[in-house]
Amino acid sequence: MSEKGLLIIPRIRVQNANCISSPMTWGFPAITAFTGLMTALERKVNARTGLTLLSVGVVCHDFEAQVTQGGYTRTFCLTRNPVDKDGSTAAIVEEGRAHMDITLVFGVGAEGMGGTAQEQAEAAKYCAEELATLRIAGGSVLPALPGTPGFYQQPQLVPLDDDPETRAKAFRALRRRWLPGFALVGRDDLLATRLNELQQHNPEASRLDAWLDLSRLHIRPRPTEDNTAAKVIWEASRPQGWLVPIPVGFGALAPLCPPGEVANARDMSVPLRFVESLYSVGQWVSPHRLDNHDQFLWHSTDGSDGLYRCVNNQTLSSFNDIA
């Protein structure tokens, strides 16, 4: 099912979002947090608006991790819990928090896209009001401050024209409203390319090696002009683009268990499956470099093959996943 419209909720202020996105990464929340938000929002607004949300894209305008400043090593700013009943000091549970300013773009199906422009504006406003009652990656949604772009920009429900040129022109007008900011896109292709490069020198290189190679900062020596081994110049190098390691979903570890079979499950009325995180590589791209909405919208797979992962640009290749 393809998108017939875009629901745009601009400049959302989020306080204390979870920035520990997986066992191996930290920073911006995982894209699964936003696909989960999409599902929760659809359940709240579908009865009144009829909207069906198919995909979600995120543009980050500001991000402030709550960590200590100064030095190469940083630690999270943690909160002190109240004392226990006996007056002893309670244990500190490490949690990573971040404040962020984001714009969310949801791909909308054909259902609910009818009606006049006034009705579409009212539906977009209602969705924004309902979104304000939800948590985004565990963070609280705050009202926009006066004088900021979010104070003046309004949510929109924009139909997508069937003509490619008209649709592209409309998207160019929309993406200007998302500046300054960066959109998160998937770059599974870079992971596959780097794996092939590493295997040319080391046939035993794995996808994990390629993922780590793309994620880290390389500092290598370069000989000086006199080519003496005693004198070298140390240079830092990274692949082109703002590349980041990201979790993209979960991979199954066991067969699907019927409802109620596993004790102490959160919901005993739905099936349960044990999973582990899947990782890939993402890239932060300025919105003015995007040509269409498909390039930064993320879809969720149905998990029929054991992969519950988020897919960008309507492509799926389990070869690029790292479990």
BALOBA-1460 file (C-alpha; in Angstrom, 3 decimals):
// residues 323
<rec num="1" residu="m" x="0.000" y="0.000" z="0.000"/>
<rec num="2" residu="s" x="1.519" y="3.329" z="-1.078"/>
<rec num="3" residu="e" x="1.154" y="6.703" z="0.579"/>
<rec num="4" residu="k" x="-1.553" y="9.036" z="-0.692"/>
<rec num="5" residu="g" x="-0.708" y="11.896" z="1.627"/>
<rec num="6" residu="l" x="1.655" y="13.226" z="4.283"/>
<rec num="7" residu="l" x="0.751" y="14.152" z="7.850"/>
<rec num="8" residu="i" x="3.323" y="16.702" z="8.997"/>
<rec num="9" residu="i" x="3.619" y="17.627" z="12.676"/>
<rec num="10" residu="p" x="6.393" y="20.247" z="12.866"/>
<rec num="11" residu="r" x="8.810" y="21.309" z="15.567"/>
<rec num="12" residu="i" x="7.909" y="19.001" z="18.420"/>
<rec num="13" residu="r" x="9.775" y="19.672" z="21.648"/>
<rec num="14" residu="v" x="10.606" y="16.451" z="23.499"/>
<rec num="15" residu="q" x="12.078" y="16.406" z="26.991"/>
<rec num="16" residu="n" x="13.973" y="13.502" z="28.541"/>
<rec num="17" residu="a" x="13.715" y="11.072" z="25.638"/>
<rec num="18" residu="n" x="15.559" y="7.780" z="25.992"/>
<rec num="19" residu="c" x="18.915" y="8.076" z="24.215"/>
<rec num="20" residu="i" x="20.131" y="4.524" z="24.978"/>
<rec num="21" residu="s" x="18.691" y="3.085" z="21.793"/>
<rec num="22" residu="s" x="20.148" y="-0.443" z="22.009"/>
<rec num="23" residu="p" x="22.741" y="-2.545" z="23.884"/>
<rec num="24" residu="m" x="25.467" y="-1.305" z="21.480"/>
<rec num="25" residu="t" x="24.500" y="2.260" z="20.563"/>
<rec num="26" residu="w" x="23.448" y="5.474" z="22.226"/>
<rec num="27" residu="g" x="22.399" y="8.891" z="20.991"/>
<rec num="28" residu="f" x="19.306" y="9.650" z="18.954"/>
<rec num="29" residu="p" x="16.368" y="7.308" z="19.755"/>
<rec num="30" residu="a" x="15.972" y="4.206" z="17.605"/>
<rec num="31" residu="i" x="13.688" y="4.449" z="14.595"/>
<rec num="32" residu="t" x="11.569" y="1.693" z="16.177"/>
<rec num="33" residu="a" x="10.536" y="4.239" z="18.809"/>
<rec num="34" residu="f" x="8.943" y="6.341" z="16.063"/>
<rec num="35" residu="t" x="7.250" y="3.432" z="14.293"/>
<rec num="36" residu="g" x="5.787" y="2.457" z="17.667"/>
<rec num="37" residu="l" x="4.621" y="6.037" z="18.129"/>
<rec num="38" residu="m" x="3.015" y="5.865" z="14.674"/>
<rec num="39" residu="t" x="1.020" y="2.787" z="15.670"/>
<rec num="40" residu="a" x="-0.107" y="4.338" z="18.956"/>
<rec num="41" residu="l" x="-1.144" y="7.572" z="17.227"/>
<rec num="42" residu="e" x="-3.139" y="5.752" z="14.556"/>
<rec num="43" residu="r" x="-5.091" y="3.848" z="17.216"/>
<rec num="44" residu="k" x="-6.054" y="7.137" z="18.880"/>
<rec num="45" residu="v" x="-7.061" y="9.111" z="15.789"/>
<rec num="46" residu="n" x="-8.391" y="6.504" z="13.354"/>
<rec num="47" residu="a" x="-11.920" y="6.388" z="14.757"/>
<rec num="48" residu="r" x="-12.423" y="10.122" z="14.295"/>
<rec num="49" residu="t" x="-10.323" y="10.921" z="11.226"/>
<rec num="50" residu="g" x="-10.157" y="7.574" z="9.417"/>
<rec num="51" residu="l" x="-6.446" y="8.106" z="8.788"/>
<rec num="52" residu="t" x="-4.199" y="5.081" z="8.228"/>
<rec num="53" residu="l" x="-0.510" y="5.733" z="8.981"/>
<rec num="54" residu="l" x="1.836" y="3.617" z="6.871"/>
<rec num="55" residu="s" x="5.301" y="5.073" z="7.437"/>
<rec num="56" residu="v" x="7.168" y="7.704" z="9.407"/>
<rec num="57" residu="g" x="10.104" y="10.020" z="8.787"/>
<rec num="58" residu="v" x="11.931" y="12.134" z="11.332"/>
<rec num="59" residu="v" x="13.817" y="15.416" z="10.905"/>
<rec num="60" residu="c" x="15.930" y="16.507" z="13.868"/>
<rec num="61" residu="h" x="16.414" y="20.257" z="14.395"/>
<rec num="62" residu="d" x="18.124" y="20.159" z="17.775"/>
<rec num="63" residu="f" x="19.492" y="17.443" z="20.035"/>
<rec num="64" residu="e" x="20.923" y="17.870" z="23.516"/>
<rec num="65" residu="a" x="22.101" y="14.734" z="25.277"/>
<rec num="66" residu="q" x="22.130" y="15.028" z="29.061"/>
<rec num="67" residu="v" x="25.779" y="14.127" z="29.551"/>
<rec num="68" residu="t" x="28.746" y="15.649" z="31.308"/>
<rec num="69" residu="q" x="30.722" y="18.213" z="29.323"/>
<rec num="70" residu="g" x="34.476" y="18.422" z="28.868"/>
<rec num="71" residu="g" x="37.014" y="15.731" z="28.109"/>
<rec num="72" residu="y" x="36.894" y="12.839" z="25.699"/>
<rec num="73" residu="t" x="34.940" y="10.492" z="27.979"/>
<rec num="74" residu="r" x="31.399" y="11.485" z="28.857"/>
<rec num="75" residu="t" x="28.904" y="10.076" z="31.344"/>
<rec num="76" residu="f" x="25.141" y="10.461" z="31.633"/>
<rec num="77" residu="c" x="23.699" y="12.979" z="34.068"/>
<rec num="78" residu="l" x="21.766" y="10.764" z="36.459"/>
<rec num="79" residu="t" x="19.109" y="11.596" z="39.023"/>
<rec num="80" residu="r" x="19.270" y="10.771" z="42.706"/>
<rec num="81" residu="n" x="16.300" y="8.713" z="43.847"/>
<rec num="82" residu="p" x="14.605" y="9.291" z="47.228"/>
<rec num="83" residu="v" x="15.950" y="7.330" z="50.192"/>
<rec num="84" residu="d" x="14.495" y="3.946" z="51.116"/>
<rec num="85" residu="k" x="12.014" y="3.379" z="53.916"/>
<rec num="86" residu="d" x="14.836" y="2.676" z="56.343"/>
<rec num="87" residu="g" x="16.659" y="5.883" z="55.371"/>
<rec num="88" residu="s" x="19.413" y="4.226" z="53.352"/>
<rec num="89" residu="t" x="20.492" y="5.574" z="49.978"/>
<rec num="90" residu="a" x="18.607" y="4.099" z="47.040"/>
<rec num="91" residu="a" x="20.517" y="2.595" z="44.170"/>
<rec num="92" residu="i" x="21.086" y="4.702" z="41.066"/>
<rec num="93" residu="v" x="19.727" y="3.128" z="37.894"/>
<rec num="94" residu="e" x="21.635" y="4.422" z="34.880"/>
<rec num="95" residu="e" x="19.410" y="5.956" z="32.261"/>
<rec num="96" residu="g" x="20.329" y="8.109" z="29.268"/>
<rec num="97" residu="r" x="18.158" y="11.130" z="28.587"/>
<rec num="98" residu="a" x="18.116" y="13.752" z="25.854"/>
<rec num="99" residu="h" x="16.118" y="16.815" z="24.844"/>
<rec num="100" residu="m" x="15.308" y="17.207" z="21.155"/>
<rec num="101" residu="d" x="13.370" y="19.293" z="18.668"/>
<rec num="102" residu="i" x="11.990" y="17.209" z="15.808"/>
<rec num="103" residu="t" x="9.537" y="17.247" z="12.912"/>
<rec num="104" residu="l" x="7.568" y="14.064" z="12.243"/>
<rec num="105" residu="v" x="6.276" y="13.201" z="8.771"/>
<rec num="106" residu="f" x="3.803" y="10.319" z="8.517"/>
<rec num="107" residu="g" x="2.887" y="8.606" z="5.266"/>
<rec num="108" residu="v" x="-0.911" y="8.331" z="5.073"/>
<rec num="109" residu="g" x="-2.925" y="5.763" z="3.135"/>
<rec num="110" residu="a" x="-5.919" y="6.497" z="0.910"/>
<rec num="111" residu="e" x="-8.376" y="6.100" z="3.797"/>
<rec num="112" residu="g" x="-9.155" y="9.405" z="5.444"/>
<rec num="113" residu="m" x="-7.571" y="11.561" z="2.735"/>
<rec num="114" residu="g" x="-10.922" y="12.726" z="1.369"/>
<rec num="115" residu="g" x="-12.740" y="15.850" z="2.426"/>
<rec num="116" residu="t" x="-12.207" y="19.550" z="1.973"/>
<rec num="117" residu="a" x="-9.050" y="21.489" z="2.798"/>
<rec num="118" residu="q" x="-10.701" y="22.720" z="5.998"/>
<rec num="119" residu="e" x="-11.488" y="19.174" z="7.086"/>
<rec num="120" residu="q" x="-7.917" y="18.098" z="6.373"/>
<rec num="121" residu="a" x="-6.575" y="21.004" z="8.430"/>
<rec num="122" residu="e" x="-8.858" y="20.053" z="11.333"/>
<rec num="123" residu="a" x="-7.730" y="16.414" z="11.103"/>
<rec num="124" residu="a" x="-4.061" y="17.448" z="11.191"/>
<rec num="125" residu="k" x="-4.671" y="19.681" z="14.204"/>
<rec num="126" residu="y" x="-6.501" y="16.878" z="16.009"/>
<rec num="127" residu="c" x="-3.606" y="14.470" z="15.329"/>
<rec num="128" residu="a" x="-1.119" y="16.991" z="16.737"/>
<rec num="129" residu="e" x="-3.229" y="17.410" z="19.871"/>
<rec num="130" residu="e" x="-3.421" y="13.656" z="20.390"/>
<rec num="131" residu="l" x="0.315" y="13.300" z="19.764"/>
<rec num="132" residu="a" x="0.959" y="15.769" z="22.575"/>
<rec num="133" residu="t" x="-0.628" y="13.296" z="25.010"/>
<rec num="134" residu="l" x="1.756" y="10.485" z="24.022"/>
<rec num="135" residu="r" x="5.361" y="9.736" z="24.885"/>
<rec num="136" residu="i" x="8.024" y="9.966" z="22.193"/>
<rec num="137" residu="a" x="10.833" y="7.507" z="22.955"/>
<rec num="138" residu="g" x="9.831" y="7.813" z="26.612"/>
<rec num="139" residu="g" x="10.089" y="11.612" z="26.519"/>
<rec num="140" residu="s" x="7.414" y="14.185" z="27.289"/>
<rec num="141" residu="v" x="6.014" y="16.444" z="24.559"/>
<rec num="142" residu="l" x="6.207" y="20.143" z="25.482"/>
<rec num="143" residu="p" x="4.501" y="23.146" z="23.832"/>
<rec num="144" residu="a" x="6.577" y="25.257" z="21.477"/>
<rec num="145" residu="l" x="8.179" y="28.379" z="22.907"/>
<rec num="146" residu="p" x="7.004" y="31.791" z="21.657"/>
<rec num="147" residu="g" x="9.275" y="33.209" z="18.978"/>
<rec num="148" residu="t" x="10.461" y="29.798" z="17.746"/>
<rec num="149" residu="p" x="9.544" y="28.259" z="14.347"/>
<rec num="150" residu="g" x="7.403" y="25.665" z="16.107"/>
<rec num="151" residu="f" x="5.250" y="28.424" z="17.599"/>
<rec num="152" residu="y" x="4.174" y="29.572" z="14.137"/>
<rec num="153" residu="q" x="4.228" y="26.434" z="11.998"/>
<rec num="154" residu="q" x="1.000" y="24.450" z="11.984"/>
<rec num="155" residu="p" x="0.428" y="20.719" z="11.401"/>
<rec num="156" residu="q" x="-0.533" y="19.809" z="7.845"/>
<rec num="157" residu="l" x="-2.268" y="16.977" z="6.032"/>
<rec num="158" residu="v" x="-0.960" y="17.222" z="2.465"/>
<rec num="159" residu="p" x="-2.394" y="15.051" z="-0.347"/>
<rec num="160" residu="l" x="0.120" y="13.567" z="-2.796"/>
<rec num="161" residu="d" x="-0.692" y="14.257" z="-6.423"/>
<rec num="162" residu="d" x="-0.626" y="11.388" z="-8.906"/>
<rec num="163" residu="d" x="1.497" y="13.428" z="-11.318"/>
<rec num="164" residu="p" x="5.220" y="12.955" z="-10.458"/>
<rec num="165" residu="e" x="6.211" y="16.497" z="-11.442"/>
<rec num="166" residu="t" x="3.438" y="18.098" z="-9.390"/>
<rec num="167" residu="r" x="4.277" y="15.859" z="-6.419"/>
<rec num="168" residu="a" x="7.989" y="16.730" z="-6.673"/>
<rec num="169" residu="k" x="7.229" y="20.453" z="-6.804"/>
<rec num="170" residu="a" x="5.039" y="20.212" z="-3.710"/>
<rec num="171" residu="f" x="7.742" y="18.271" z="-1.854"/>
<rec num="172" residu="r" x="10.354" y="20.916" z="-2.665"/>
<rec num="173" residu="a" x="8.123" y="23.485" z="-0.991"/>
<rec num="174" residu="l" x="7.668" y="21.284" z="2.079"/>
<rec num="175" residu="r" x="11.325" y="20.452" z="2.633"/>
<rec num="176" residu="r" x="12.252" y="24.127" z="2.955"/>
<rec num="177" residu="r" x="10.109" y="24.290" z="6.084"/>
<rec num="178" residu="w" x="12.256" y="21.566" z="7.669"/>
<rec num="179" residu="l" x="15.462" y="23.628" z="7.546"/>
<rec num="180" residu="p" x="17.682" y="23.831" z="9.457"/>
<rec num="181" residu="g" x="17.640" y="20.154" z="10.339"/>
<rec num="182" residu="f" x="18.715" y="16.683" z="9.295"/>
<rec num="183" residu="a" x="16.623" y="13.693" z="8.195"/>
<rec num="184" residu="l" x="17.630" y="10.137" z="9.127"/>
<rec num="185" residu="v" x="17.863" y="7.765" z="6.150"/>
<rec num="186" residu="g" x="19.045" y="4.164" z="5.905"/>
<rec num="187" residu="r" x="22.318" y="3.334" z="4.154"/>
<rec num="188" residu="d" x="22.353" y="-0.455" z="3.965"/>
<rec num="189" residu="d" x="24.172" y="-0.104" z="0.634"/>
<rec num="190" residu="l" x="27.246" y="1.384" z="2.317"/>
<rec num="191" residu="l" x="27.394" y="-1.521" z="4.737"/>
<rec num="192" residu="a" x="27.385" y="-4.051" z="1.902"/>
<rec num="193" residu="t" x="30.018" y="-2.091" z="-0.025"/>
<rec num="194" residu="r" x="32.343" y="-1.845" z="2.969"/>
<rec num="195" residu="l" x="31.971" y="-5.562" z="3.661"/>
<rec num="196" residu="n" x="33.100" y="-6.367" z="0.114"/>
<rec num="197" residu="e" x="36.101" y="-4.047" z="0.518"/>
<rec num="198" residu="l" x="37.161" y="-5.660" z="3.796"/>
<rec num="199" residu="q" x="36.789" y="-9.187" z="2.425"/>
<rec num="200" residu="q" x="39.216" y="-8.385" z="-0.381"/>
<rec num="201" residu="h" x="41.965" y="-8.064" z="2.246"/>
<rec num="202" residu="n" x="40.484" y="-10.413" z="4.862"/>
<rec num="203" residu="p" x="38.107" y="-13.112" z="3.564"/>
<rec num="204" residu="e" x="36.980" y="-13.839" z="7.132"/>
<rec num="205" residu="a" x="35.657" y="-10.286" z="7.673"/>
<rec num="206" residu="s" x="32.032" y="-10.238" z="8.841"/>
<rec num="207" residu="r" x="29.178" y="-7.789" z="8.661"/>
<rec num="208" residu="l" x="29.990" y="-6.792" z="12.225"/>
<rec num="209" residu="d" x="33.513" y="-5.820" z="11.145"/>
<rec num="210" residu="a" x="32.085" y="-3.672" z="8.340"/>
<rec num="211" residu="w" x="29.596" y="-2.051" z="10.714"/>
<rec num="212" residu="l" x="32.289" y="-1.180" z="13.253"/>
<rec num="213" residu="d" x="34.622" y="0.058" z="10.507"/>
<rec num="214" residu="l" x="31.991" y="2.512" z="9.281"/>
<rec num="215" residu="s" x="31.160" y="3.648" z="12.817"/>
<rec num="216" residu="r" x="34.572" y="4.508" z="14.194"/>
<rec num="217" residu="l" x="37.036" y="7.316" z="13.590"/>
<rec num="218" residu="h" x="40.226" y="6.107" z="11.920"/>
<rec num="219" residu="i" x="43.509" y="7.826" z="12.776"/>
<rec num="220" residu="r" x="46.267" y="6.658" z="10.443"/>
<rec num="221" residu="p" x="49.894" y="7.753" z="9.931"/>
<rec num="222" residu="r" x="50.953" y="9.387" z="6.672"/>
<rec num="223" residu="p" x="54.663" y="9.616" z="5.826"/>
<rec num="224" residu="t" x="56.179" y="13.055" z="5.430"/>
<rec num="225" residu="e" x="57.744" y="14.291" z="2.213"/>
<rec num="226" residu="d" x="61.193" y="12.997" z="3.176"/>
<rec num="227" residu="n" x="59.681" y="9.460" z="3.563"/>
<rec num="228" residu="t" x="61.482" y="8.784" z="6.816"/>
<rec num="229" residu="a" x="59.864" y="6.296" z="9.144"/>
<rec num="230" residu="a" x="60.684" y="8.457" z="12.145"/>
<rec num="231" residu="k" x="58.502" y="11.334" z="10.928"/>
<rec num="232" residu="v" x="54.837" y="10.801" z="10.123"/>
<rec num="233" residu="i" x="51.710" y="12.909" z="10.104"/>
<rec num="234" residu="w" x="48.670" y="11.485" z="11.882"/>
<rec num="235" residu="e" x="45.417" y="12.059" z="10.028"/>
<rec num="236" residu="a" x="41.839" y="11.355" z="11.052"/>
<rec num="237" residu="s" x="39.553" y="9.963" z="8.381"/>
<rec num="238" residu="r" x="35.943" y="8.856" z="8.159"/>
<rec num="239" residu="p" x="33.678" y="7.946" z="5.250"/>
<rec num="240" residu="q" x="31.950" y="10.830" z="3.518"/>
<rec num="241" residu="g" x="28.644" y="11.872" z="5.009"/>
<rec num="242" residu="w" x="27.299" y="11.953" z="8.545"/>
<rec num="243" residu="l" x="27.110" y="8.200" z="9.109"/>
<rec num="244" residu="v" x="25.851" y="6.699" z="12.368"/>
<rec num="245" residu="p" x="25.328" y="3.132" z="13.630"/>
<rec num="246" residu="i" x="21.636" y="2.592" z="14.287"/>
<rec num="247" residu="p" x="19.348" y="-0.225" z="15.472"/>
<rec num="248" residu="v" x="16.740" y="-0.996" z="12.820"/>
<rec num="249" residu="g" x="14.579" y="-3.617" z="14.514"/>
<rec num="250" residu="f" x="14.691" y="-7.111" z="15.955"/>
<rec num="251" residu="g" x="15.493" y="-10.633" z="14.766"/>
<rec num="252" residu="a" x="13.738" y="-13.732" z="16.069"/>
<rec num="253" residu="l" x="15.638" y="-16.081" z="18.389"/>
<rec num="254" residu="a" x="12.877" y="-18.649" z="18.841"/>
<rec num="255" residu="p" x="9.572" y="-19.676" z="17.263"/>
<rec num="256" residu="l" x="6.431" y="-17.659" z="17.929"/>
<rec num="257" residu="c" x="4.797" y="-18.768" z="21.170"/>
<rec num="258" residu="p" x="0.981" y="-18.869" z="21.458"/>
<rec num="259" residu="p" x="-0.706" y="-16.359" z="23.795"/>
<rec num="260" residu="g" x="-0.397" y="-17.256" z="27.463"/>
<rec num="261" residu="e" x="2.313" y="-19.898" z="26.978"/>
<rec num="262" residu="v" x="5.163" y="-17.770" z="28.382"/>
<rec num="263" residu="a" x="4.774" y="-16.856" z="32.034"/>
<rec num="264" residu="n" x="4.994" y="-13.233" z="33.186"/>
<rec num="265" residu="a" x="4.546" y="-11.809" z="29.699"/>
<rec num="266" residu="r" x="3.379" y="-8.209" z="29.497"/>
<rec num="267" residu="d" x="0.227" y="-9.096" z="27.547"/>
<rec num="268" residu="m" x="-1.058" y="-12.650" z="27.893"/>
<rec num="269" residu="s" x="-3.551" y="-12.202" z="25.031"/>
<rec num="270" residu="v" x="-1.040" y="-11.848" z="22.178"/>
<rec num="271" residu="p" x="1.693" y="-14.183" z="20.846"/>
<rec num="272" residu="l" x="5.230" y="-13.734" z="22.175"/>
<rec num="273" residu="r" x="8.645" y="-14.183" z="20.606"/>
<rec num="274" residu="f" x="12.163" y="-13.774" z="21.941"/>
<rec num="275" residu="v" x="14.250" y="-11.447" z="19.781"/>
<rec num="276" residu="e" x="17.551" y="-9.584" z="19.655"/>
<rec num="277" residu="s" x="18.500" y="-6.243" z="18.118"/>
<rec num="278" residu="l" x="19.376" y="-5.768" z="14.454"/>
<rec num="279" residu="y" x="21.818" y="-3.061" z="13.429"/>
<rec num="280" residu="s" x="22.605" y="-1.188" z="10.265"/>
<rec num="281" residu="v" x="24.055" y="2.164" z="9.178"/>
<rec num="282" residu="g" x="22.109" y="5.399" z="8.887"/>
<rec num="283" residu="q" x="22.963" y="8.810" z="7.546"/>
<rec num="284" residu="w" x="21.804" y="12.263" z="8.559"/>
<rec num="285" residu="v" x="20.946" y="14.218" z="5.411"/>
<rec num="286" residu="s" x="19.825" y="17.806" z="5.060"/>
<rec num="287" residu="p" x="16.210" y="17.870" z="3.796"/>
<rec num="288" residu="h" x="17.128" y="20.058" z="0.819"/>
<rec num="289" residu="r" x="19.074" y="17.085" z="-0.581"/>
<rec num="290" residu="l" x="15.978" y="14.856" z="-0.631"/>
<rec num="291" residu="d" x="14.105" y="14.478" z="-3.911"/>
<rec num="292" residu="n" x="10.934" y="12.773" z="-2.656"/>
<rec num="293" residu="h" x="9.263" y="11.567" z="0.504"/>
<rec num="294" residu="d" x="10.162" y="7.901" z="-0.101"/>
<rec num="295" residu="q" x="13.825" y="8.630" z="0.570"/>
<rec num="296" residu="f" x="13.363" y="9.230" z="4.300"/>
<rec num="297" residu="l" x="10.130" y="7.472" z="5.274"/>
<rec num="298" residu="w" x="10.534" y="4.241" z="7.261"/>
<rec num="299" residu="h" x="8.185" y="1.248" z="6.994"/>
<rec num="300" residu="s" x="7.792" y="-1.745" z="9.333"/>
<rec num="301" residu="t" x="7.891" y="-5.330" z="8.086"/>
<rec num="302" residu="d" x="5.337" y="-7.908" z="9.218"/>
<rec num="303" residu="g" x="7.921" y="-10.301" z="10.718"/>
<rec num="304" residu="s" x="6.800" y="-13.280" z="8.643"/>
<rec num="305" residu="d" x="10.457" y="-14.153" z="7.951"/>
<rec num="306" residu="g" x="11.541" y="-13.650" z="11.557"/>
<rec num="307" residu="l" x="12.748" y="-10.077" z="10.952"/>
<rec num="308" residu="y" x="10.868" y="-7.287" z="12.673"/>
<rec num="309" residu="r" x="12.771" y="-4.400" z="11.201"/>
<rec num="310" residu="c" x="12.301" y="-0.908" z="9.832"/>
<rec num="311" residu="v" x="12.925" y="-0.411" z="6.124"/>
<rec num="312" residu="n" x="13.821" y="2.859" z="4.457"/>
<rec num="313" residu="n" x="13.094" y="3.668" z="0.804"/>
<rec num="314" residu="q" x="11.036" y="0.490" z="0.394"/>
<rec num="315" residu="t" x="14.102" y="-1.775" z="0.274"/>
<rec num="316" residu="l" x="14.806" y="-4.840" z="2.384"/>
<rec num="317" residu="s" x="17.984" y="-6.890" z="2.500"/>
<rec num="318" residu="s" x="18.574" y="-9.110" z="5.493"/>
<rec num="319" residu="f" x="22.156" y="-9.460" z="4.226"/>
<rec num="320" residu="n" x="22.839" y="-6.031" z="5.699"/>
<rec num="321" residu="d" x="21.520" y="-6.820" z="9.161"/>
<rec num="322" residu="i" x="23.784" y="-7.610" z="12.099"/>
<rec num="323" residu="a" x="22.275" y="-9.697" z="14.865"/>
